[in-house]
């Protein structure tokens, strides 16, 4: 799978958090373009589903649009959302993200609501984007469903003792601990189980270097440009 090849970059793969949240409006097409421009290998986006069943990129369900309209985007139809903007940027659909990303950058798609997983999988399969995508989530049932459908999947977590064993049991390929849980011991254990380790969310070069020293496979960051510069200095 191409997404696993991208996670094999050394000394670490760069994952743009919410596209490139430190460089552009998060979860926007402009953030995706900034991630590509900065040299990220993968861009991560949060996915919600509209009332008419269209996957879109948004971290939160309740959104304040630029025109002052505030609503739960899961209760809106796509046309209601596309007529508005957030932070000066339109909210992209998953199809738009995939069309802009395929062949240029990998995508981590975070399932925010476990019940949306099937809709995401159908959209990914429709565009034949499986090679370029991984489904990630805090919800184990979402990850299990994606993995069972042959997609690369991974569990996010931020509390000890972590989810490495659960990830292996669910036939995941990736574990995604908050950076403080990405210890050398945990990374070694994950690698013994043939799992890639992606730490989140890291914006300081010093910590990026330390995580690389511990053996992490990927680092999610709001500033993929900082990560790219850090990686470059480590290779020289």
C-alpha positions as CSV (number, residue, x, y, z in Angstrom):
1,X,0.0,0.0,0.0
2,X,1.3,3.4,-1.0
3,X,0.3,4.9,2.4
4,X,2.6,2.5,4.2
5,X,5.5,3.3,1.8
6,X,5.0,7.0,2.8
7,X,5.2,6.0,6.4
8,X,8.5,4.4,5.8
9,X,10.3,7.7,5.1
10,X,13.5,8.2,7.2
11,X,14.3,9.5,9.7
12,X,10.5,10.0,10.1
13,X,7.4,10.6,7.9
14,X,5.7,13.9,8.1
15,X,2.0,14.1,8.7
16,X,0.3,17.5,8.4
17,X,-2.2,17.8,11.2
18,X,-5.7,18.8,9.9
19,X,-3.9,19.5,6.6
20,X,-1.4,22.0,8.0
21,X,-3.3,23.7,10.8
22,X,-0.4,26.1,11.6
23,X,-0.1,27.4,8.0
24,X,-3.8,27.6,6.8
25,X,-7.3,27.2,8.0
26,X,-7.5,23.7,9.3
27,X,-9.3,21.0,7.3
28,X,-9.4,23.1,4.2
29,X,-8.1,22.5,0.7
30,X,-5.7,25.4,1.2
31,X,-4.3,23.5,4.2
32,X,-3.9,20.4,2.0
33,X,-2.0,22.5,-0.5
34,X,0.2,24.0,2.2
35,X,1.0,20.4,3.4
36,X,2.1,19.5,-0.1
37,X,4.1,22.6,-0.5
38,X,5.9,22.1,2.9
39,X,6.9,18.6,2.0
40,X,4.6,16.5,4.1
41,X,4.2,12.9,3.1
42,X,0.7,12.6,4.5
43,X,-2.1,15.0,5.5
44,X,-4.6,14.2,8.2
45,X,-8.2,15.4,8.0
46,X,-11.2,15.1,10.4
47,X,-14.4,13.7,8.7
48,X,-18.0,14.4,9.5
49,X,-21.1,13.4,7.4
50,X,-23.8,15.8,6.3
51,X,-27.5,15.2,6.6
52,X,-27.6,14.0,3.0
53,X,-24.8,11.5,3.6
54,X,-21.8,13.4,2.1
55,X,-18.5,13.1,4.0
56,X,-16.9,16.5,4.6
57,X,-13.8,17.8,6.4
58,X,-14.5,19.2,9.9
59,X,-13.2,18.6,13.3
60,X,-16.3,19.9,15.1
61,X,-20.0,19.2,14.6
62,X,-21.0,22.7,15.7
63,X,-19.6,25.2,13.3
64,X,-19.8,29.0,13.2
65,X,-19.8,30.2,9.6
66,X,-18.3,33.4,8.5
67,X,-21.8,34.9,7.9
68,X,-22.6,34.4,11.6
69,X,-24.8,31.3,11.0
70,X,-24.1,28.6,13.7
71,X,-25.3,25.1,13.3
72,X,-24.5,21.4,13.6
73,X,-23.2,20.6,10.2
74,X,-24.4,17.0,10.5
75,X,-27.9,18.4,10.4
76,X,-27.3,20.4,7.2
77,X,-27.4,19.3,3.6
78,X,-24.2,19.8,1.5
79,X,-25.8,22.7,-0.4
80,X,-26.3,24.6,2.8
81,X,-22.7,24.1,3.8
82,X,-21.2,24.9,0.4
83,X,-22.9,28.3,0.2
84,X,-20.9,29.4,3.3
85,X,-17.3,29.5,4.4
86,X,-15.3,29.1,7.7
87,X,-12.3,31.2,8.3
88,X,-12.5,32.4,4.7
89,X,-12.3,28.9,3.3
90,X,-15.1,26.6,2.1
91,X,-15.5,23.2,3.8
92,X,-14.2,20.6,1.4
93,X,-15.9,17.3,0.7
94,X,-14.0,14.0,1.1
95,X,-14.2,13.6,-2.7
96,X,-12.5,17.0,-3.2
97,X,-9.8,16.0,-0.7
98,X,-9.2,12.7,-2.5
99,X,-9.2,14.3,-6.0
100,X,-6.5,16.8,-4.8
101,X,-4.4,14.3,-2.9
102,X,-4.2,11.2,-5.0
103,X,-0.7,10.9,-6.6
104,X,0.6,13.9,-4.5
105,X,0.2,13.1,-0.8
106,X,-1.3,10.4,1.4
107,X,-4.3,11.0,3.6
108,X,-5.2,10.0,7.1
109,X,-8.9,10.3,7.5
110,X,-10.1,10.5,11.1
111,X,-13.5,9.1,11.8
112,X,-15.2,11.3,14.4
113,X,-18.4,9.3,14.5
114,X,-18.1,5.6,14.3
115,X,-21.4,5.2,12.4
116,X,-19.9,7.2,9.5
117,X,-17.2,4.5,8.7
118,X,-19.2,2.7,6.0
119,X,-19.9,6.0,4.2
120,X,-16.2,6.9,4.2
121,X,-15.2,3.4,2.9
122,X,-17.8,3.6,0.1
123,X,-16.4,7.1,-1.0
124,X,-12.8,5.9,-0.9
125,X,-13.6,2.8,-2.9
126,X,-15.7,4.8,-5.5
127,X,-12.6,6.9,-6.3
128,X,-10.3,3.9,-6.1
129,X,-8.2,5.7,-3.5
130,X,-7.5,2.8,-1.1
131,X,-3.7,2.8,-1.8
132,X,-3.4,6.5,-0.6
133,X,-5.6,6.4,2.5
134,X,-5.6,5.2,6.1
135,X,-8.6,5.3,8.3
136,X,-7.8,6.4,11.9
137,X,-10.0,6.9,14.9
138,X,-10.4,6.9,18.7
139,X,-13.3,4.5,18.1
140,X,-12.1,0.9,17.9
141,X,-15.3,-0.2,16.0
142,X,-14.5,2.2,13.2
143,X,-11.0,1.0,12.9
144,X,-12.1,-2.6,13.0
145,X,-14.6,-2.0,10.2
146,X,-12.0,-0.3,8.0
147,X,-9.5,-3.0,8.6
148,X,-12.0,-5.7,7.8
149,X,-12.7,-4.0,4.5
150,X,-9.0,-4.2,3.6
151,X,-8.1,-0.6,4.3
152,X,-5.0,0.5,6.3
153,X,-6.3,1.6,9.7
154,X,-5.0,2.8,13.1
155,X,-6.1,3.6,16.6
156,X,-5.6,7.0,18.2
157,X,-5.1,7.3,21.9
158,X,-3.9,9.7,24.6
159,X,-4.2,7.7,27.9
160,X,-1.9,4.9,29.3
161,X,-1.5,2.1,28.9
162,X,-2.2,2.7,25.2
163,X,-3.8,0.7,22.5
164,X,-0.9,-1.3,20.9
165,X,-2.3,-4.7,21.8
166,X,-5.8,-3.8,20.7
167,X,-4.4,-2.4,17.5
168,X,-2.7,-5.7,16.7
169,X,-5.8,-7.7,17.6
170,X,-7.9,-5.6,15.2
171,X,-5.3,-6.2,12.4
172,X,-4.4,-2.5,12.3
173,X,-1.1,-1.4,10.7
174,X,-0.7,1.9,12.6
175,X,-0.8,3.0,16.2
176,X,-1.2,6.7,16.9
177,X,-0.2,7.7,20.5
178,X,-0.2,11.2,21.8
179,X,3.5,12.2,21.8
180,X,4.1,11.7,25.5
181,X,3.0,8.0,25.2
182,X,5.4,7.4,22.3
183,X,8.2,6.1,24.6
184,X,11.1,4.1,23.3
185,X,9.7,1.0,25.1
186,X,6.3,1.4,23.5
187,X,7.7,2.0,20.1
188,X,9.8,-1.1,20.3
189,X,6.8,-3.1,21.4
190,X,4.7,-1.8,18.5
191,X,7.4,-2.6,16.0
192,X,7.7,-6.2,17.3
193,X,4.0,-6.5,16.4
194,X,4.7,-5.1,12.9
195,X,2.9,-1.8,13.6
196,X,3.9,1.7,12.4
197,X,4.0,4.3,15.1
198,X,2.8,7.9,14.5
199,X,3.1,10.4,17.4
200,X,0.8,13.5,17.6
201,X,0.8,16.6,17.7
202,X,4.4,17.8,17.7
203,X,5.4,21.3,16.7
204,X,8.9,21.7,18.2
205,X,12.0,20.6,16.4
206,X,13.7,19.4,19.5
207,X,10.9,17.0,20.3
208,X,10.7,15.8,16.7
209,X,14.4,14.9,16.9
210,X,13.9,13.1,20.2
211,X,10.9,11.1,18.9
212,X,13.0,10.2,15.8
213,X,15.8,9.0,18.1
214,X,13.3,6.7,19.9
215,X,12.3,5.2,16.6
216,X,8.9,6.7,15.8
217,X,7.8,6.2,12.2
218,X,5.8,9.3,11.7
219,X,5.2,12.7,13.4
220,X,1.9,14.6,13.0
221,X,2.4,18.4,13.2
222,X,0.6,21.6,12.6
223,X,3.8,22.9,11.0
224,X,5.0,20.4,8.3
225,X,7.4,23.1,7.1
226,X,9.2,22.9,10.5
227,X,9.2,19.1,10.4
228,X,10.6,19.1,6.8
229,X,13.4,21.5,7.9
230,X,14.1,19.3,10.9
231,X,14.2,16.1,8.8
232,X,16.5,17.8,6.3
233,X,19.0,18.8,9.0
234,X,19.0,15.2,10.4
235,X,19.8,13.8,6.9
236,X,22.8,16.2,6.4
